[in-house]
Amino acid sequence: MKTINAVISPSRLARLRAAFRRMPDFPGMTVVRAEGSGYHPGKPHAPGVKGELTEYSARVRIEIVAPDDVVPHLLEIIHDVCHSGQPGDGVAWVTPVETFRRLREPLARP
């Protein structure tokens, strides 16, 4: 199992969700509102507290726990839907999941 995390523009979320719904056995996702600022070389930095507070832009972070074999397909969907070639498209990364348990299922005890 792996966790896919992606930080994307909120304007892409509806299209991404629609693309995931077309996928058989989509494992589900968690969506969290976020604000952030990326690395943009050459972009002037606004001085002062007001500049610091307004440099952040609205983003959405999605989290998906999925079997290893579907991770490449999910990443491809995220890239296809969220890529525009412009700064601020977002980022995606994958991390291993050591343990996964559905809380609705009874706990197996020895």
C-alpha positions in Angstrom: 0.0 0.0 0.0 1.1 3.6 -0.7 -0.2 7.0 0.1 -0.5 9.5 -2.7 -0.5 13.1 -1.6 -1.1 15.9 -4.1 -1.4 19.7 -3.6 -3.4 21.1 -6.5 -5.4 24.2 -7.5 -9.0 24.1 -6.2 -10.3 24.8 -9.7 -9.1 21.3 -10.8 -10.7 19.4 -8.0 -14.1 18.8 -9.6 -12.5 17.5 -12.8 -10.1 15.3 -10.8 -13.0 13.8 -8.8 -14.9 13.1 -12.0 -11.9 11.4 -13.5 -11.4 9.2 -10.4 -15.1 8.3 -10.4 -14.7 6.8 -13.9 -11.9 4.5 -12.5 -13.1 1.1 -11.5 -12.4 0.3 -7.8 -11.3 3.9 -6.9 -10.1 3.6 -3.3 -11.4 7.0 -2.2 -9.7 10.2 -1.1 -9.5 12.7 1.6 -9.6 16.4 0.6 -8.2 19.1 2.8 -8.2 22.9 2.2 -4.7 24.3 2.3 -2.7 27.4 1.6 0.8 27.5 0.3 3.6 29.1 -1.6 5.9 27.3 -4.0 9.4 27.8 -5.2 9.4 30.3 -8.1 12.9 31.5 -8.9 13.1 35.1 -10.1 9.7 36.0 -8.6 10.1 39.2 -6.5 9.4 38.8 -2.8 6.9 41.2 -1.2 8.5 42.8 1.9 6.6 43.1 5.3 4.0 41.2 7.1 1.2 42.1 4.6 3.4 40.7 1.8 4.0 37.5 3.8 0.3 37.0 4.4 -0.8 37.6 0.8 1.9 35.4 -0.8 0.0 32.3 0.0 -2.6 31.0 -2.4 -5.6 28.7 -1.8 -4.8 25.0 -2.6 -6.4 21.6 -2.1 -4.5 18.7 -0.7 -5.7 15.2 -1.6 -4.7 12.0 0.1 -5.3 8.6 -1.3 -4.3 5.3 0.2 -4.1 2.7 -2.6 -2.7 -0.7 -3.5 0.8 -0.5 -5.1 -0.5 -1.7 -8.5 -2.9 1.3 -9.0 -0.6 4.0 -7.8 0.9 4.7 -11.3 -2.5 5.0 -12.9 -3.7 7.4 -10.1 -0.6 9.5 -10.6 -1.2 9.6 -14.3 -4.8 10.8 -13.8 -3.7 13.5 -11.3 -1.0 14.7 -13.8 -3.4 14.7 -16.8 -6.1 16.6 -15.0 -4.0 19.1 -13.1 -1.1 19.8 -15.5 -1.3 23.1 -17.3 2.4 23.8 -17.7 2.1 26.9 -15.5 3.8 27.7 -12.2 1.4 26.7 -9.4 0.1 23.5 -11.0 0.9 21.7 -7.8 2.9 18.7 -6.6 2.4 15.0 -6.0 4.3 12.5 -4.0 4.0 8.9 -2.9 5.0 7.4 0.5 4.8 3.8 1.7 2.1 2.8 4.1 3.3 0.5 6.9 -0.2 -0.5 8.2 -3.7 0.0 6.9 -6.8 -0.9 8.8 -10.5 -0.1 8.1 -12.1 1.0 11.4 -15.5 -0.4 10.4 -14.0 -3.9 10.5 -13.7 -5.8 13.8 -10.3 -5.9 15.3 -8.8 -9.4 15.1 -7.4 -10.3 18.5 -5.2 -13.3 19.2 
